[in-house]
Amino acid sequence: MGMGMGMGMGMGMGMGMGMGMGMAFGATPPELGFRPLTLQYELGPNSDPSFPDKSLPTADWQGRVGPWDPDVLSLLFLTEFMEKCGPGWKSINLAGQTPDLLGWQPSKKNFVKFVNAEIRHLQQLMQTDRERYMNEIVFQHDNAPGYWVNMLDINNRSHFKTLVIINLAVRIGQIVAAHYKKFYSRPRASFVCPGLLPAFGPPAHASFPSGHSLQSWLMSLFLAEVLPDYKEQLEWLARRVAFNRERAGLHYPSDSAAGEFIARACTDMIKHQCHEIPKLFQDAQTEWNLSTAPASDPFPNFP
C-alpha cells in the first residue's frame, strides 16, 4: 500500500500509499463522524434533562455490532496470508530475472554502470515529465487507491467486498515491502545524485523495492481476479502509479520492476496456498454480478 473517500478505507502508511484515515482502529464511517454536543446539566426543577438516561430493551441492542470497516475486516484476511504463504513471501528469489532487478548491488561487477544508467533515466524524467505530472504524483503519494476506486466506480453499498480486497492489497504490500526494504537496504536515488532534488521526501525508508509499485500491482492483480475483463486497464494503472514515483525522483526503474515481480509472486502464492482470500475474490465477483444486473425502474409511475 490518505484518501478522504468517505468509504472507511484508512492507511496513512508512512510508506506512502494510504487511504487518508490513519492505521488505528478508529474506522469511523464519515456519516458517523464527530458531532459536538454540549450537555446541559439540570440546574433546577424546570430545566430540560441533561440526556435520555433510560436503557433500551435488550431486543433492541443485543447482537448489534454494526457494519465492519473494510480496512479492519481486511486484517482478518491478512492473517491467512501471513500464515499460509509464510515463509515463502519472505524468500522470493529476485536474482537472475529479466530485467535485472539486482544489478545495482555493490557485489555485482558492473554495479556503478548499472546505477548510473538508472540515474540518467531519472534525470531525463526530471527534465521532461516531473513538472507536468506533479499534481498526480503528489496526490498518489498518499491517495493512490482512489484511482482504482474511481476507475471501477466502486461504492461502499454495492462493492463492499471489493473495498476489503483493495485494503488487503495495501496491507499485504505494506508488510512485504517493509521486509524487502530492510533486507536489501538500497539508498535512495537522491542520496546517490542530490541534483535529482525530489519535490518532497524522500520517504524515510529504503528504496528497493518500490512500495507504491508493489501495492499498485497487488491491487490490480487482486482486482483482475474479480474483474478479468478489466485486466488491461488495471495493469496500466499499476504501471502508471509506479512510473510516477520514478518521475518524482523517488525510485529507480529496478525498484518499480521489483515491486511488480514480488506482487505477482505473492498473488500466485495466495491463489495456490490460501483458501479464504480466493473465496473473498469469488464473493466480490458475485457482488459485481449483482450490481450490474438490470434494475427495475424505481419510479415506474413518474412521468
N, C-alpha and C positions, 0 to 999 in steps of 0.2 A: 500496500500500500500509500483544512477546514472547508466544508461545503455547507453553507446555510441553506439547506434544501427543504427544510420542513418535513423530513422523512425519517428522522430518528436514526441517522447513519453518522456516527461520530468517530473520528480517528485522531486528528491533531497530533500526528505521529512523531514529530521531530525528524523523521526520515522523509518528510515532505508530503507524501500523498495521503491527505487526510480528508475528513468529511465535515469539519467545522464545528465539532461539538466536544472535543476532548475525549480522552480514553477512560474516564472514570465511569462508574456505574450510574451516572445521572440518568441518561437515556430518557429525558423528559420530552414527550411529544410537544411540538410548538403550540398546539391548541391547548395544552395544559400548562403553559408557561407561567412565569411569575405574575402574580396579581396582588398588589398591595392592599391590605385591609387593616384599618385601624379599629381595634376593639374598644367599644365604649363600655367601661365597667360601670355597674349600677351605682348611681350616686344618690338615689332616693327612691321612694315608693312609686313615683310616676315616670321614671326613666325607662327607656327601652332595655330589654335584656341584652347582655353582652354578646351572647351567641346561643344558638339552639344547643341544649345540653342533653337531649334525650337520645339514647341509642336506638337504632333500628331493630326490628325483629330479625332474628337470626337468618330467616329465609331470604332476607334482602341482601345479606352480605357474605354469608358463608360460601366458600369456594370462589369468591370473586377475586381474581388476581389482575385482570386487565390484559390487554394485548402485550405480547413480548415486543421489545425493541429489536429491530433486525440485527443491529450490531451485537447486542448482548446475546441474542439467540445464536449468532454465528460462532460464538465461543464454544458452544456445545459440540459443534461440528469440528472446530479446531482441535479439540482433544482427540478425535478419531484420527486426524491427520498425524498428530504428534505420536500417537501410539502405534498405528498400523503402518505408517510409512517411515518410521524411525527404525534403525539409524540411517536408512537409505538416503533420506533427504539431506543428511549431513555429509555424505560422501559421494556426491555426484562428480564424476570424472570430467574435468574441463580440459584435460591435456589432449593434444592431437586432433583438435576439432578444426573445421574449416568454416568460417575464417578463424585464424589463430586467436584464441582467447587469452593466452598466457605469454605471448611474445614480449610483453613489457617487463617480465620478471628479470631481475639482475643476473640470475643464473643462466639466462639464455645468451648465446654468443653475440647476437646482433640486437640486444635489447635497446641500446641507445638509438639505433637507426629506427627501430620499431616505434619507440616513444616519440621521437622527433617527427615521424610521419604522421602520427596521430595529432600532435600539437599543431603541425601545419594545417591539418584539416580543420581544427578548431579555430585557428587564426583566420582562415578563409571564411568560415561561418560567421565569425565575429564581424568581419567587414561587410559581408553580403546579406546576412539574414537576421542578425540579432535584433537590430532596431525595429525591423518590420514585424517580428514575431514577439516582441517583448510583452505586450499585453497578454497574449496567450500563454507565454512562458510563466509569467507571474501568477496568473490565475491557476494554472495547472500545478504550481508548486505545492499548494495545499488543497486544491479543489478538483483535481483531475477526474475523480469518479463521476462528477457531474456531467462530463462529456458522454459517458456510457449511458447514463440515465436519460440524457437529452436525446441521444441518437435513437434509443429504443422507445422513447416516450413512456418511460416507466412511471407508475404511480403506486402509492402505498396500498390502495384499495384492491387493485387488480393484480399486482405483481409483488406481493409481499415476499414470497419465497425467492424471487429474483433479487430483491434487495438483500436478503440474507446471503445469497451467493456472492454478490458484489462485496459485501462486508467481509465475508470469509476469505475471498481472494486477497483483499487488502491485508487482513490479519495474518494469513499464511505468508504473504510476501514480506511483511514486517520481520517475522521471526527468521525466515530463511535468509533474507538479505542481510540481516544483522550477523547471522552466523558466518556467512562467507566474507562479509566485510572485515570481520575480526580475523578470520583465518588468513586472508590474503593481504590485508593492511596496505593497500595501494594508496600512495599520496595523490591528492587531487591535482588536476591539470594546472590549476592556477598556482600551486606550490612549485611545480616544475617551471612554469612560464608565467611569472606575475603579470606580464603585459596582457594576458587574457582578460584581466580585470573584470570578473563577473559582476553583474549589477547588484547582486546580493550574495551573501554567503562567502565561501562555500559552506554547505551543511557540515555540522561538527561530527562527522564520522568518515570512515574510509570511502574511497571512490568506487572500488570494484566489489561486486557488480553494481550496476545502477538499480537502486531500489524502485525508482519510477518505472524503469523498463520491466523489471521482474513483476511488479504488481500490475502493470498495464497488461502484460501478456497473460498473467493469471486470470484477470477479469475477462479478457477476450476469449481465452481458451475455455474457461468455465462456461461463459455465456454461449459459446459456439456449440457446446454440448446441449444446451437448451434450445437454441435457435440456429440450427445448422445453415439455414438459408442466409443468415447474416454473417457467415464466416469471413468473407472477403472484407466487408465493411469493418468488422470488429478487429481484424488483424491490421487493417490500415490505420485504425485509430490507435492501437497499441504502438505501432511503429512511429506514428507521428508524435505522440507524447514522449516517447523515449528519445527521439531525434531532437526534440525541443530542448532537452537537457544538454545536448551537445551544442546546440545553438547558443545556449546560455553560458557556455564555457565551464559547465559543472561536471561533465562526464566525457570520457574518451569513447570513441566508437566501440572498442572492445568491451567497455563497461556495459554498453547497451546490448551488444550481441550476447554477452554472458547472461544478462537478465532474461533474455528470451530463451536461451538454451536451458537455464535452470528451471524456468517456468514450465517449459514443455516436459522436462523430466519429472517434475513434481506432479503435473497433470496426469502423466502416464501412470505414475505410482498410485495416484488416487483412484484411477479407473480400474486398476488391477488388484489393489490391495485393500481398498476401503469398501464399506457397504452403505453406510448412512449418507455419505456425501453424494455418491452416484444416485441414490434414491432421492436426495434433495434436488438433483438436476432433473430427474423424472417428474417430481412434483411441480417444479417450476414450469416444465414444459406443459403440464396439464393446465396450469393457470393461464398460460398463454393461449392454449386451445380454447379455453372458456372465454377469454377476454376478446378473442377475435371472432367468436360465433355471432351470427346475425342476431341483433337485439330487436325485441318487439318495440313498437312505437310507444314511448312513454306518454304521449299526448294524442291519443287516437282521435279525439273529438275537437282538437284545436284547429281553428280554421286556417 
